[in-house]
């Protein structure tokens, strides 16, 4: 298995992508930053992670899919029931493959709600839900 080198910054992360994965990541990134312009965007764990009072969401491009995940995703299933996963921090992810439909308004609403949850409840990595 080939070890990936982490991108130096979020722009480099996106620039290293191509095709439909780049299209998805660019669209998600733009919507995330529109919905919550004060989010701290970083490369962490080799993908895009957004912070506001702790980690809020991630965008992770893989070979065959793009993951759009939320640390408090379990509490956002009413907005996007296709999110799956479990375990630590109530993390849920939406698996996007080439051609997967995703409504921009839903992305904006997910991001706004996720940020609000972190501010209301606290950092999801230090607070027990």
C-alpha positions as YAML, in Angstrom:
chain: A
units: angstrom
residues:
- id: 1
  name: UNK
  ca: [0.00, 0.00, 0.00]
- id: 2
  name: UNK
  ca: [1.41, 3.36, -1.06]
- id: 3
  name: UNK
  ca: [1.74, 5.89, 1.76]
- id: 4
  name: UNK
  ca: [0.27, 9.29, 0.93]
- id: 5
  name: UNK
  ca: [2.05, 12.53, 1.70]
- id: 6
  name: UNK
  ca: [-0.12, 15.03, 3.52]
- id: 7
  name: UNK
  ca: [-0.93, 18.19, 1.60]
- id: 8
  name: UNK
  ca: [0.82, 21.32, 2.84]
- id: 9
  name: UNK
  ca: [-2.45, 23.27, 3.08]
- id: 10
  name: UNK
  ca: [-6.12, 23.07, 2.01]
- id: 11
  name: UNK
  ca: [-5.47, 24.63, -1.41]
- id: 12
  name: UNK
  ca: [-2.77, 22.04, -2.11]
- id: 13
  name: UNK
  ca: [-5.14, 19.27, -1.02]
- id: 14
  name: UNK
  ca: [-7.70, 20.35, -3.61]
- id: 15
  name: UNK
  ca: [-5.09, 20.97, -6.29]
- id: 16
  name: UNK
  ca: [-3.87, 17.38, -5.98]
- id: 17
  name: UNK
  ca: [-7.32, 16.03, -6.93]
- id: 18
  name: UNK
  ca: [-8.81, 15.63, -10.37]
- id: 19
  name: UNK
  ca: [-12.06, 14.74, -12.11]
- id: 20
  name: UNK
  ca: [-15.30, 14.21, -10.24]
- id: 21
  name: UNK
  ca: [-13.53, 14.01, -6.85]
- id: 22
  name: UNK
  ca: [-12.10, 17.49, -7.31]
- id: 23
  name: UNK
  ca: [-15.49, 18.78, -8.45]
- id: 24
  name: UNK
  ca: [-17.17, 17.39, -5.31]
- id: 25
  name: UNK
  ca: [-14.47, 18.67, -2.96]
- id: 26
  name: UNK
  ca: [-14.46, 22.15, -4.52]
- id: 27
  name: UNK
  ca: [-18.26, 22.38, -4.30]
- id: 28
  name: UNK
  ca: [-18.35, 21.10, -0.72]
- id: 29
  name: UNK
  ca: [-15.52, 23.37, 0.36]
- id: 30
  name: UNK
  ca: [-17.20, 26.44, -1.16]
- id: 31
  name: UNK
  ca: [-20.53, 25.62, 0.49]
- id: 32
  name: UNK
  ca: [-18.90, 24.93, 3.87]
- id: 33
  name: UNK
  ca: [-17.05, 28.25, 3.84]
- id: 34
  name: UNK
  ca: [-20.17, 30.10, 2.69]
- id: 35
  name: UNK
  ca: [-22.32, 28.57, 5.43]
- id: 36
  name: UNK
  ca: [-19.75, 29.23, 8.15]
- id: 37
  name: UNK
  ca: [-17.00, 31.60, 7.00]
- id: 38
  name: UNK
  ca: [-15.39, 31.68, 10.46]
- id: 39
  name: UNK
  ca: [-14.54, 27.97, 10.45]
- id: 40
  name: UNK
  ca: [-10.87, 27.15, 10.86]
- id: 41
  name: UNK
  ca: [-9.95, 25.03, 7.82]
- id: 42
  name: UNK
  ca: [-6.93, 22.74, 8.27]
- id: 43
  name: UNK
  ca: [-5.26, 19.63, 6.97]
- id: 44
  name: UNK
  ca: [-5.55, 17.05, 9.73]
- id: 45
  name: UNK
  ca: [-5.37, 13.28, 9.40]
- id: 46
  name: UNK
  ca: [-4.42, 13.87, 5.72]
- id: 47
  name: UNK
  ca: [-7.72, 15.50, 4.72]
- id: 48
  name: UNK
  ca: [-9.71, 18.71, 5.19]
- id: 49
  name: UNK
  ca: [-11.04, 19.25, 8.70]
- id: 50
  name: UNK
  ca: [-13.04, 22.26, 9.85]
- id: 51
  name: UNK
  ca: [-13.01, 23.50, 13.44]
- id: 52
  name: UNK
  ca: [-15.22, 25.73, 15.56]
- id: 53
  name: UNK
  ca: [-15.13, 24.95, 19.27]
- id: 54
  name: UNK
  ca: [-13.56, 21.61, 18.30]
- id: 55
  name: UNK
  ca: [-13.82, 19.61, 15.09]
- id: 56
  name: UNK
  ca: [-17.08, 20.11, 13.21]
- id: 57
  name: UNK
  ca: [-16.74, 18.35, 9.88]
- id: 58
  name: UNK
  ca: [-14.40, 16.73, 7.40]
- id: 59
  name: UNK
  ca: [-14.02, 16.36, 3.66]
- id: 60
  name: UNK
  ca: [-11.94, 13.36, 2.65]
- id: 61
  name: UNK
  ca: [-11.24, 12.40, -0.95]
- id: 62
  name: UNK
  ca: [-10.39, 8.75, -1.52]
- id: 63
  name: UNK
  ca: [-9.77, 6.84, -4.74]
- id: 64
  name: UNK
  ca: [-13.40, 5.83, -5.32]
- id: 65
  name: UNK
  ca: [-15.35, 8.16, -3.05]
- id: 66
  name: UNK
  ca: [-15.48, 11.46, -1.19]
- id: 67
  name: UNK
  ca: [-16.55, 11.41, 2.45]
- id: 68
  name: UNK
  ca: [-18.40, 14.35, 3.95]
- id: 69
  name: UNK
  ca: [-18.52, 13.75, 7.69]
- id: 70
  name: UNK
  ca: [-19.73, 15.44, 10.85]
- id: 71
  name: UNK
  ca: [-18.51, 14.83, 14.40]
- id: 72
  name: UNK
  ca: [-22.08, 15.31, 15.62]
- id: 73
  name: UNK
  ca: [-23.60, 13.68, 12.55]
- id: 74
  name: UNK
  ca: [-25.87, 11.43, 14.58]
- id: 75
  name: UNK
  ca: [-27.76, 14.58, 15.57]
- id: 76
  name: UNK
  ca: [-28.03, 15.68, 11.93]
- id: 77
  name: UNK
  ca: [-29.66, 12.59, 10.44]
- id: 78
  name: UNK
  ca: [-32.98, 14.44, 10.15]
- id: 79
  name: UNK
  ca: [-31.27, 16.69, 7.57]
- id: 80
  name: UNK
  ca: [-29.39, 13.96, 5.69]
- id: 81
  name: UNK
  ca: [-30.55, 10.40, 6.48]
- id: 82
  name: UNK
  ca: [-28.02, 8.84, 4.08]
- id: 83
  name: UNK
  ca: [-25.18, 9.48, 6.56]
- id: 84
  name: UNK
  ca: [-23.81, 6.31, 8.10]
- id: 85
  name: UNK
  ca: [-21.29, 5.26, 10.70]
- id: 86
  name: UNK
  ca: [-20.99, 5.18, 14.38]
- id: 87
  name: UNK
  ca: [-18.58, 5.05, 17.22]
- id: 88
  name: UNK
  ca: [-16.74, 7.86, 18.89]
- id: 89
  name: UNK
  ca: [-18.12, 11.41, 18.92]
- id: 90
  name: UNK
  ca: [-21.39, 10.56, 17.11]
- id: 91
  name: UNK
  ca: [-19.47, 10.78, 13.82]
- id: 92
  name: UNK
  ca: [-21.53, 10.13, 10.70]
- id: 93
  name: UNK
  ca: [-20.39, 10.42, 7.11]
- id: 94
  name: UNK
  ca: [-22.06, 10.79, 3.77]
- id: 95
  name: UNK
  ca: [-20.36, 8.68, 1.11]
- id: 96
  name: UNK
  ca: [-20.30, 10.44, -2.24]
- id: 97
  name: UNK
  ca: [-19.44, 8.59, -5.42]
- id: 98
  name: UNK
  ca: [-19.39, 9.84, -8.97]
- id: 99
  name: UNK
  ca: [-22.95, 10.90, -9.81]
- id: 100
  name: UNK
  ca: [-24.25, 10.90, -6.21]
- id: 101
  name: UNK
  ca: [-26.89, 13.63, -5.91]
- id: 102
  name: UNK
  ca: [-26.35, 16.20, -3.19]
- id: 103
  name: UNK
  ca: [-28.45, 19.30, -2.71]
- id: 104
  name: UNK
  ca: [-26.41, 22.43, -1.97]
- id: 105
  name: UNK
  ca: [-29.10, 23.73, 0.38]
- id: 106
  name: UNK
  ca: [-28.76, 20.53, 2.42]
- id: 107
  name: UNK
  ca: [-24.99, 21.02, 2.67]
- id: 108
  name: UNK
  ca: [-25.47, 24.59, 3.90]
- id: 109
  name: UNK
  ca: [-28.03, 23.49, 6.48]
- id: 110
  name: UNK
  ca: [-25.83, 20.60, 7.70]
- id: 111
  name: UNK
  ca: [-22.87, 22.91, 8.21]
- id: 112
  name: UNK
  ca: [-24.85, 25.61, 10.00]
- id: 113
  name: UNK
  ca: [-26.46, 23.06, 12.32]
- id: 114
  name: UNK
  ca: [-23.16, 21.30, 13.01]
- id: 115
  name: UNK
  ca: [-21.46, 24.57, 14.00]
- id: 116
  name: UNK
  ca: [-24.41, 25.49, 16.21]
- id: 117
  name: UNK
  ca: [-24.25, 22.12, 17.96]
- id: 118
  name: UNK
  ca: [-20.57, 22.59, 18.81]
- id: 119
  name: UNK
  ca: [-21.28, 26.01, 20.24]
- id: 120
  name: UNK
  ca: [-24.30, 24.85, 22.20]
- id: 121
  name: UNK
  ca: [-22.95, 21.51, 23.46]
- id: 122
  name: UNK
  ca: [-19.18, 22.01, 23.36]
- id: 123
  name: UNK
  ca: [-16.15, 20.41, 21.75]
- id: 124
  name: UNK
  ca: [-17.24, 16.92, 20.66]
- id: 125
  name: UNK
  ca: [-13.82, 15.45, 21.45]
- id: 126
  name: UNK
  ca: [-13.90, 16.46, 25.11]
- id: 127
  name: UNK
  ca: [-17.58, 16.45, 26.04]
- id: 128
  name: UNK
  ca: [-19.53, 13.26, 26.62]
- id: 129
  name: UNK
  ca: [-22.77, 13.44, 24.58]
...
